[in-house]
Amino acid sequence: MPEAMKPRRSTVYGTSPPPRTTYLLPTEEPSPIPALRLRGRWLTQAGFGIGARIEIIVADGELVLRVLSDGGTSPAERVDAGDLCRSAYL
């Protein structure tokens, strides 16, 4: 088993929600949505290559990310950019 990597820290930030099909009243503003951004070569080193399918397990105060496939073995399993954008709002 590979050696564990050093812990990394980040901050949850707010992002605008996707456009709505209904209109807000002029006095209403959409609430920001919490978001995380993970990026860096360390993701590849940890097995999260570009296009890899992942599973996200959610628990109270904890997210676990697991690679389902490496994304480099089969073009049929690669994720297109539209899927990546849609999954950001799960």
Secondary structure, 3 states (H helix, E strand, C coil): CCCCCCCCCCCCEEECCCCCCCCCCCCCCCCCEEECCCCCHHHHHCCCCCCCCEEEEEECCEEEEEECCCCCCCHHHCCCHHHHHHHCCC
